[in-house]
Amino acid sequence: MAEKTPSPSMMRSQRPIDRSILVENRALLRSIERRTLLRGGISLGALTMLTGCDITNKDAVQGVLSRMSLWNDRVQAFLFSPTRLAPEFPASAVLKPPRWNAFIPRDQVPDVDGATWRLELAGRITDKRPLTLSDINAMPHVTQRTRHVCVEGWDYIGEWTGVPLRHLLERVGADLTASYVAFRCADTYTGGIDMPTALHPQTQLTTKYAGQTLDKAFGFPIRLKAATKLGFKQPKQIVAIEVTNTRPGGYWEDRGFNWFSGI
């Protein structure tokens, strides 16, 4: 009997597995796994069966993972509730000091002079006059004790006191029907969130942690705290806010992490 000629799919399955493809796309995989869409991880074999793509083709793998990540974003945005609150915890559960993490080494965190610091305002905002730290401190503050979750897999309970972002946006005449709020930071970090998250009751511009003024490593003079977002969506040392209908990028988002990144 003549031997059967292997089909293209069989030939692909017999090729050596190049695991560097998954290493190169670890950000996309991590963001997809974070939402437990494929709990337990994504194997090369599963990726092939789910998508029919040639796993030796790096562009094809990147395309499939990007589409999965975008789908993940859409699902999270659809499920998001502007009124559902994240759980709150007792004061005894608060971690002091909080766990530190950033995209730069701690000794490279810039010094910010609170006396000269200004919060620049841009985009779809009526009153674009910069705000001083005194302006921020004079606004109503609220406190929450919520869980801070890092995309790396760790978390802790923190106590955050600050100005509800909604209050600040309303005060400066921001267009609350716009789609996004973007942030720029003193350390060059950038990011952005969707407007429904910006208006959520537990989204604030934090000025204190556990009753103490933030130190520079944890975001002085203000940082974003969004109880419904992963940690990398909560920039520190904010120096500018823009309200826009153009979806902003971000330091990690531009490197493959999910844009919505809710928890």
C-alpha positions in Angstrom: 0.0 0.0 0.0 1.3 3.4 -0.9 2.1 5.8 1.9 -0.3 8.7 2.4 1.1 12.1 1.7 1.0 14.1 4.9 -1.6 17.0 4.9 -0.4 20.6 5.4 -1.9 20.6 8.9 -0.1 17.3 9.8 3.1 18.8 8.5 2.7 21.9 10.6 2.0 19.8 13.7 5.3 18.0 13.2 7.4 21.1 13.1 9.6 21.9 16.1 7.8 24.2 18.5 9.3 27.7 18.8 8.4 28.7 22.3 10.0 32.0 21.8 6.8 33.1 20.1 4.9 33.0 23.4 7.8 34.7 25.2 7.7 37.5 22.8 3.9 37.9 23.3 3.9 37.4 27.1 2.2 40.8 27.6 -0.8 39.8 25.5 -0.9 36.3 27.1 -0.7 37.7 30.6 -3.5 40.2 30.0 -5.7 37.5 28.5 -5.0 35.1 31.3 -5.6 37.8 33.9 -9.3 37.7 33.0 -9.2 33.9 33.2 -10.6 33.6 29.7 -8.3 30.5 29.3 -7.7 29.6 32.9 -4.6 27.6 33.5 -2.7 29.2 30.6 -2.6 29.0 26.9 -0.6 26.2 25.4 0.8 26.1 21.9 -1.4 23.2 21.0 -4.6 24.9 22.3 -3.7 28.1 20.4 -3.3 26.0 17.2 -6.6 24.2 17.6 -8.6 27.3 18.7 -7.3 29.5 15.8 -6.1 27.2 13.1 -3.1 29.4 12.8 0.5 28.2 12.0 2.3 28.6 15.3 5.6 28.9 13.4 4.3 32.1 11.9 5.0 34.9 14.4 2.9 37.5 12.6 -0.1 35.1 12.7 0.3 34.3 16.4 0.6 38.0 17.2 -2.5 38.7 15.2 -4.5 36.0 16.9 -3.4 37.1 20.4 -4.2 40.8 19.6 -7.7 39.9 18.4 -8.3 37.8 21.6 -7.1 40.8 23.7 -9.4 43.2 21.9 -12.3 40.8 22.4 -11.3 40.6 26.1 -11.5 44.4 26.3 -15.0 44.5 24.7 -16.3 41.8 27.1 -14.9 43.7 30.1 -16.4 47.0 29.0 -19.8 45.3 28.3 -19.8 43.8 31.8 -18.7 46.9 33.6 -21.3 48.5 35.9 -21.0 52.2 36.7 -22.8 51.6 40.0 -21.3 48.2 41.2 -18.8 48.9 44.0 -15.7 47.0 44.7 -15.6 45.3 48.2 -14.4 47.5 51.1 -12.4 46.2 54.0 -11.7 47.1 57.7 -8.8 49.3 58.7 -7.1 46.4 60.2 -6.6 44.8 56.8 -4.7 47.8 55.3 -1.1 47.1 54.3 1.3 49.7 55.7 3.4 50.7 53.9 1.8 49.7 50.6 3.7 47.5 48.2 5.7 49.5 45.6 5.9 48.8 41.9 6.7 51.0 38.9 8.1 51.0 35.4 11.3 52.6 36.6 13.6 51.9 39.5 12.7 53.5 42.8 15.8 55.7 42.9 14.7 57.2 39.5 11.3 58.5 40.8 11.4 62.3 40.3 11.0 64.8 43.0 7.9 67.0 42.7 7.6 70.3 44.4 4.1 70.6 45.8 4.4 74.4 45.9 5.0 74.8 42.2 3.1 71.7 40.9 0.2 72.3 38.6 -2.3 70.0 37.2 -2.7 70.9 33.5 -6.1 70.4 31.9 -6.7 69.8 28.2 -9.2 68.5 25.7 -12.9 68.7 26.1 -12.8 70.8 29.2 -14.4 74.3 29.6 -12.2 75.7 32.3 -8.6 74.8 31.4 -6.9 76.9 34.1 -4.3 74.7 35.8 -5.1 73.5 39.3 -2.7 73.9 42.3 -2.3 71.4 45.1 -4.2 73.8 47.3 -7.1 73.7 44.8 -7.1 69.9 45.0 -6.9 69.8 48.8 -9.8 72.2 49.1 -12.1 69.9 47.2 -14.3 67.2 49.0 -12.3 64.1 49.9 -13.5 60.6 50.4 -11.8 57.5 51.8 -12.0 53.9 50.5 -10.4 50.7 51.7 -10.2 48.5 48.6 -8.0 45.8 47.1 -5.2 46.9 44.8 -4.5 44.2 42.1 -1.4 44.0 40.0 -1.3 42.4 36.6 1.7 40.4 37.9 -0.7 38.5 40.2 -0.2 40.0 43.6 -2.6 42.3 45.5 -3.1 44.1 48.9 -5.7 46.0 50.8 -5.0 49.8 50.8 -6.7 52.9 52.3 -7.0 55.7 49.8 -8.2 59.2 50.4 -8.7 61.7 47.6 -11.0 63.7 45.4 -13.6 61.8 43.4 -12.5 62.2 39.8 -16.1 62.8 38.8 -16.2 65.8 41.2 -13.1 67.3 39.6 -14.3 66.7 36.1 -17.7 68.4 36.8 -16.0 71.4 38.5 -13.8 72.1 35.5 -16.7 71.7 33.0 -15.5 68.5 31.4 -17.6 66.9 28.7 -18.9 63.8 30.6 -20.2 62.3 27.4 -16.7 62.1 26.0 -15.2 58.6 25.8 -11.9 58.8 27.6 -9.7 60.5 30.2 -5.9 60.5 29.6 -3.1 61.1 32.1 0.5 62.3 31.8 2.9 61.9 34.8 6.0 63.6 36.1 8.1 60.5 35.4 6.9 60.4 31.7 4.4 57.6 32.4 1.2 57.8 30.4 -2.2 56.1 30.5 -5.9 56.5 30.2 -9.3 55.1 31.3 -12.7 55.0 29.8 -15.2 57.7 30.9 -17.6 55.3 32.7 -14.6 54.2 34.9 -13.7 57.9 35.4 -17.2 58.6 36.7 -17.3 55.5 39.0 -17.8 56.3 42.7 -14.6 54.6 43.7 -12.4 56.4 41.1 -10.4 59.2 42.8 -7.4 61.4 42.6 -5.6 60.2 45.7 -3.7 62.5 48.0 -3.2 60.3 51.1 -2.6 56.7 51.9 -3.6 55.4 55.3 -4.1 58.9 56.5 -0.7 60.1 55.5 0.3 62.4 52.5 1.6 60.3 49.7 5.4 60.2 49.4 6.9 60.6 45.9 7.4 56.8 45.3 3.6 56.3 45.8 2.5 59.2 43.7 2.9 62.6 45.4 1.1 64.9 44.9 -1.8 63.0 43.3 -2.2 59.6 41.8 -5.2 57.8 40.3 -7.0 55.2 42.3 -9.6 53.2 40.4 -10.9 50.3 42.4 -12.2 48.6 39.3 -8.9 48.6 37.4 -5.6 46.8 37.5 -2.7 48.6 39.1 -0.9 49.7 35.9 -4.1 51.7 34.9 -3.6 53.9 38.0 -0.8 56.3 37.2 1.2 58.2 39.9 2.5 61.7 40.1 -0.1 63.0 37.6 0.7 66.4 36.0 -1.9 66.5 33.2 -5.4 65.3 32.5 -7.1 65.4 29.0 -10.7 64.6 28.2 -10.9 63.2 24.7 -12.9 61.0 22.3 -9.6 59.6 20.9 -8.6 56.5 22.8 -5.3 57.2 24.5 -2.4 54.7 24.5 -0.3 54.2 27.5 3.1 53.0 28.6 2.0 49.4 29.1 -0.9 49.4 26.7 1.5 50.3 23.9 3.5 47.3 24.8 0.6 44.8 24.4 -1.3 44.9 27.7 -5.1 45.0 27.6 -6.4 48.6 27.3 -9.6 48.2 29.5 -7.9 46.0 32.1 -10.7 45.8 34.7 -10.9 43.5 37.7 
